[in-house]
Each structure stands twice: as structure tokens, then as C-alpha cells.
């Protein structure tokens, strides 16, 4: 090679890197748009969210799949139905987050199964019982309340006294997220579930039966006869295709804070189970969640006939939970 010939630096690599970055940003942007879209193409997802008290829009959140949200909602609902404090619900949620990542597993260490990895051989119940989230949560709480002073113990200590885990310190890392979930399902937080509109037809009798199975006939709510397709049209004027099938729960006047807490748990339980049970809309306390719309967020709708609302006959008044089935 001639000594006078000088090699020029290659400039293609920065260009390729820039193109690669643009492609990556485009892909990320596409999925962000899909996720934020009002229905249609975005994958289902759920977010538990608690806003700060500073009114600056900041919040703490925890994201889940619909399966995880449904299981978390059931764990929280069972605790609320038993009248247990938020601390008990937080301990239960953190335990299930560690044991199964909020999935109802059909396998585990030795004969461990379900959300809490409970073992039939250790007297927790039959495999069929343990893999029923309502039963599994209920028996966990039953053992937890037998722990003296459990609500004052560090979370990992309280959980370990129930679970007898080989890794007792592992529960502690889930406590912050479990607190967010507890607030979302029964406190001052909220659960948002986005993605496509749930597919029907939903079965109102199945929804009604599951709510009664979890909450029982608590004396704090009334459940009027089913309205919609199989009952009275009533307030639910419906739209195209006639009234939607509906399950309604109404707080009794003397229910107090216990009834309010249960109503919140019922409403968010319905949202969390919307994909699985074909629930298209949940209206609660002047607000509504509508599947496939508004990025899965609750919207202020006003009460039935309220001047400050949108006039939709499916809106809910204060103290009322209305669950509508997809057609």
C-alpha cells in the first residue's frame, strides 16, 4: 500500500446506531399508543393507583396482568368481607405476591399449591380447596387472626407465623406494593384495567353468586332482582340491542363506613374480573369504569338524572354499585 494513501474513517456505525434508536423509539411509541388507546388493539393490563395528598397529580402504582388483578381483588375482598383491618389485607397480599406472584399455581415445592402455596399434607385443605382463591384467602386470614398481635408485628414476622417459609425475610420487599393494592381495593386508591372491551355474553347470575359467596348476606347491602335482559328494564334503558343484564348492590342507610368499604371492594372486584366474567361496565358513586374506554380509568359520570353528569341511565347514585354484563 502506498504511504501516501490515507484510510478514511468509516462513518456508517453512528448512522446505523441512530437508525436503530429511531426504530426502537417507534416500536416503544407504537405499544404506548396501543396501550393508551380506547379499546381495540392494546393488550389487557391493570394498574392499582394511589394519588398523593398534595393534589399535584403524583401517585404510587403497581401494574398487573388481569389474572393477577383478579386474584389480588379476591384476596382483598375476602379480607374486607371478614371485617379485617387494612393491615391484614396488606399482609395477605404481600404473602401471595411472594409465594405465587398473585397466580393460582397448580404446582410448587413438594405439594404446595395455589396463591399462598398451601400444602394439603399440612392440613390446609384438599387440592381443589387450596386452588380456589376464595377458600385459600379465607383460610390464610383464619390462621393470621390466630397470631397474637399480628397487626402490630413487622409484616414479614406476621406472614412467617402463618406460612412457616424457608425464606421468611422475602415477604418484606412486597410490603410497599401490597399497601398500594390494599388502598386500591378498599381504601382511597383505585384500580384501572385497560385493553379491549370484555367479550360477552356475561352471566349476571354467576357474578351475583360469586359476590354472595365472598361477601355473604352481610346485612349492609340489598341486592334487588336482576334487571336487564332477564328482568325488568327499569333504569337501565340500555342502548342498541336493548337493556344490558345487570347486578345492582345498594348500601343500607345504617351501613356506615363498613358498607362503604365493602362497596369499594365489590366495585373494584368487578373491574378486576371484567375480562374473565364478561363485565362491560361498573358504575359506583357517581363514577364509572367502562371496558375498552378511557384507558381503563374511572370517569365522573354523575348520578342518574344528575345535571352535572352525562345523563346515562346506567350511572350509579351514591352508595350504589351497578355491574353490567357484556352482550
ZITA-V963157 format. One record per residue. N is the residue number from 0. RES is the residue in three letters. OMEGA is omega in degrees with one decimal (* if undefined). Layout:
BEGIN
[[N | RES | OMEGA] [N | RES | OMEGA]]
END
This chain:
BEGIN
[[0 | UNK | 179.9] [1 | UNK | 178.1] [2 | UNK | -178.8] [3 | UNK | -177.5] [4 | UNK | -176.8] [5 | UNK | 178.5] [6 | UNK | 177.4] [7 | UNK | 179.5] [8 | UNK | 177.8] [9 | UNK | -175.0] [10 | UNK | -174.5] [11 | UNK | -175.6] [12 | UNK | 176.3] [13 | UNK | 179.4] [14 | UNK | 179.2] [15 | UNK | 179.5] [16 | UNK | 179.7] [17 | UNK | 178.4] [18 | UNK | 178.3] [19 | UNK | 179.2] [20 | UNK | 178.9] [21 | UNK | 178.1] [22 | UNK | 179.6] [23 | UNK | 179.2] [24 | UNK | 178.9] [25 | UNK | 179.1] [26 | UNK | 178.6] [27 | UNK | 179.1] [28 | UNK | 179.2] [29 | UNK | -178.3] [30 | UNK | 176.3] [31 | UNK | 178.5] [32 | UNK | 178.5] [33 | UNK | -177.9] [34 | UNK | -177.8] [35 | UNK | -176.5] [36 | UNK | 179.8] [37 | UNK | 178.5] [38 | UNK | 172.3] [39 | UNK | -162.1] [40 | UNK | -173.8] [41 | UNK | 177.1] [42 | UNK | 178.9] [43 | UNK | 176.3] [44 | UNK | 178.9] [45 | UNK | 179.2] [46 | UNK | 170.0] [47 | UNK | -173.0] [48 | UNK | 174.6] [49 | UNK | -179.4] [50 | UNK | 179.0] [51 | UNK | 179.3] [52 | UNK | -177.4] [53 | UNK | 179.8] [54 | UNK | 178.8] [55 | UNK | 177.5] [56 | UNK | 179.3] [57 | UNK | -177.1] [58 | UNK | 168.0] [59 | UNK | -176.1] [60 | UNK | 176.8] [61 | UNK | -176.5] [62 | UNK | -176.4] [63 | UNK | 167.5] [64 | UNK | 175.3] [65 | UNK | 178.3] [66 | UNK | 179.9] [67 | UNK | 179.9] [68 | UNK | 179.6] [69 | UNK | 179.2] [70 | UNK | 177.7] [71 | UNK | 179.6] [72 | UNK | 179.1] [73 | UNK | 178.3] [74 | UNK | -179.9] [75 | UNK | -177.6] [76 | UNK | 179.2] [77 | UNK | 177.5] [78 | UNK | 177.6] [79 | UNK | -179.7] [80 | UNK | 178.2] [81 | UNK | 179.8] [82 | UNK | -178.4] [83 | UNK | -178.1] [84 | UNK | 179.3] [85 | UNK | -178.7] [86 | UNK | 178.6] [87 | UNK | 179.6] [88 | UNK | 178.8] [89 | UNK | 178.7] [90 | UNK | -179.6] [91 | UNK | -179.2] [92 | UNK | 179.4] [93 | UNK | 178.7] [94 | UNK | 179.9] [95 | UNK | 177.0] [96 | UNK | 178.8] [97 | UNK | -173.1] [98 | UNK | -172.1] [99 | UNK | -172.2] [100 | UNK | 178.6] [101 | UNK | 175.9] [102 | UNK | -178.6] [103 | UNK | -170.4] [104 | UNK | 176.1] [105 | UNK | 180.0] [106 | UNK | 178.7] [107 | UNK | 178.6] [108 | UNK | -174.7] [109 | UNK | -177.4] [110 | UNK | -179.6] [111 | UNK | -177.1] [112 | UNK | 166.6] [113 | UNK | -175.4] [114 | UNK | -175.9] [115 | UNK | -179.1] [116 | UNK | 178.1] [117 | UNK | -172.6] [118 | UNK | 175.7] [119 | UNK | -177.2] [120 | UNK | 179.7] [121 | UNK | 173.2] [122 | UNK | -179.4] [123 | UNK | -179.0] [124 | UNK | 177.3] [125 | UNK | 175.6] [126 | UNK | 179.9] [127 | UNK | 178.4] [128 | UNK | -175.4] [129 | UNK | 179.2] [130 | UNK | 169.2] [131 | UNK | -175.5] [132 | UNK | -179.8] [133 | UNK | 178.6] [134 | UNK | -176.1] [135 | UNK | 178.4] [136 | UNK | -177.8] [137 | UNK | -178.2] [138 | UNK | 173.2] [139 | UNK | 179.6] [140 | UNK | 179.8] [141 | UNK | 177.1] [142 | UNK | -178.1] [143 | UNK | -176.6] [144 | UNK | 175.3] [145 | UNK | 178.4] [146 | UNK | -178.2] [147 | UNK | 176.3] [148 | UNK | -175.0] [149 | UNK | -175.5] [150 | UNK | 179.4] [151 | UNK | -179.1] [152 | UNK | 168.5] [153 | UNK | -174.6] [154 | UNK | -176.0] [155 | UNK | 177.7] [156 | UNK | 179.5] [157 | UNK | 179.8] [158 | UNK | -178.0] [159 | UNK | 179.0] [160 | UNK | 175.6] [161 | UNK | -168.8] [162 | UNK | -175.5] [163 | UNK | -175.4] [164 | UNK | 173.2] [165 | UNK | 179.9] [166 | UNK | -170.8] [167 | UNK | -178.6] [168 | UNK | -173.6] [169 | UNK | -177.4] [170 | UNK | -171.0] [171 | UNK | -175.5] [172 | UNK | -178.5] [173 | UNK | -174.1] [174 | UNK | -179.4] [175 | UNK | 179.7] [176 | UNK | 178.5] [177 | UNK | 176.2] [178 | UNK | 177.3] [179 | UNK | 179.5] [180 | UNK | 179.7] [181 | UNK | 179.3] [182 | UNK | -178.5] [183 | UNK | -173.8] [184 | UNK | -177.2] [185 | UNK | -176.4] [186 | UNK | -175.2] [187 | UNK | 175.8] [188 | UNK | -179.3] [189 | UNK | 174.3] [190 | UNK | 178.3] [191 | UNK | 178.0] [192 | UNK | -177.7] [193 | UNK | -177.4] [194 | UNK | -177.3] [195 | UNK | 175.8] [196 | UNK | 178.8] [197 | UNK | -178.0] [198 | UNK | 178.7] [199 | UNK | 0.1] [200 | UNK | 173.6] [201 | UNK | -176.7] [202 | UNK | -177.7] [203 | UNK | 179.9] [204 | UNK | 177.0] [205 | UNK | 178.0] [206 | UNK | 179.9] [207 | UNK | -178.5] [208 | UNK | -178.5] [209 | UNK | 176.7] [210 | UNK | 178.8] [211 | UNK | 179.5] [212 | UNK | -178.9] [213 | UNK | -171.4] [214 | UNK | -177.8] [215 | UNK | 174.3] [216 | UNK | -166.7] [217 | UNK | -177.6] [218 | UNK | -179.5] [219 | UNK | -179.8] [220 | UNK | 167.5] [221 | UNK | 177.0] [222 | UNK | -179.3] [223 | UNK | 176.9] [224 | UNK | -179.0] [225 | UNK | 174.7] [226 | UNK | 177.1] [227 | UNK | -170.8] [228 | UNK | -175.3] [229 | UNK | -177.5] [230 | UNK | -178.8] [231 | UNK | 175.1] [232 | UNK | 174.1] [233 | UNK | -177.8] [234 | UNK | -175.7] [235 | UNK | -179.1] [236 | UNK | 179.8] [237 | UNK | -179.1] [238 | UNK | 178.8] [239 | UNK | 179.5] [240 | UNK | 178.1] [241 | UNK | -176.8] [242 | UNK | 175.1] [243 | UNK | 173.5] [244 | UNK | -169.3] [245 | UNK | 168.5] [246 | UNK | -176.7] [247 | UNK | 175.0] [248 | UNK | -176.0] [249 | UNK | 176.7] [250 | UNK | 172.6] [251 | UNK | -173.0] [252 | UNK | -176.5] [253 | UNK | -174.9] [254 | UNK | 178.5] [255 | UNK | -176.1] [256 | UNK | 179.6] [257 | UNK | 178.8] [258 | UNK | 178.9] [259 | UNK | -179.9] [260 | UNK | 178.3] [261 | UNK | 178.6] [262 | UNK | 178.3] [263 | UNK | 179.7] [264 | UNK | 178.5] [265 | UNK | -177.6] [266 | UNK | -178.2] [267 | UNK | 172.3] [268 | UNK | -179.2] [269 | UNK | 177.9] [270 | UNK | -178.4] [271 | UNK | -178.4] [272 | UNK | -173.5] [273 | UNK | -178.6] [274 | UNK | -176.7] [275 | UNK | -171.8] [276 | UNK | 176.6] [277 | UNK | 179.0] [278 | UNK | -174.3] [279 | UNK | -175.5] [280 | UNK | 172.8] [281 | UNK | 177.8] [282 | UNK | -177.7] [283 | UNK | 172.8] [284 | UNK | 175.4] [285 | UNK | 179.3] [286 | UNK | 178.9] [287 | UNK | 168.0] [288 | UNK | -179.0] [289 | UNK | -178.0] [290 | UNK | 178.1] [291 | UNK | -179.3] [292 | UNK | 170.0] [293 | UNK | 179.1] [294 | UNK | 177.2] [295 | UNK | -176.8] [296 | UNK | 174.2] [297 | UNK | -180.0] [298 | UNK | 174.8] [299 | UNK | -178.0] [300 | UNK | -173.0] [301 | UNK | 177.9] [302 | UNK | 177.8] [303 | UNK | 179.9] [304 | UNK | -178.9] [305 | UNK | -178.3] [306 | UNK | -178.4] [307 | UNK | -179.0] [308 | UNK | -178.1] [309 | UNK | 175.6] [310 | UNK | -179.3] [311 | UNK | -179.1] [312 | UNK | 179.1] [313 | UNK | 177.7] [314 | UNK | -178.3] [315 | UNK | 174.3] [316 | UNK | 179.2] [317 | UNK | 179.1] [318 | UNK | -174.6] [319 | UNK | 173.7] [320 | UNK | 179.8] [321 | UNK | -175.4] [322 | UNK | -175.4] [323 | UNK | -177.6] [324 | UNK | 171.8] [325 | UNK | -178.7] [326 | UNK | *]]
END
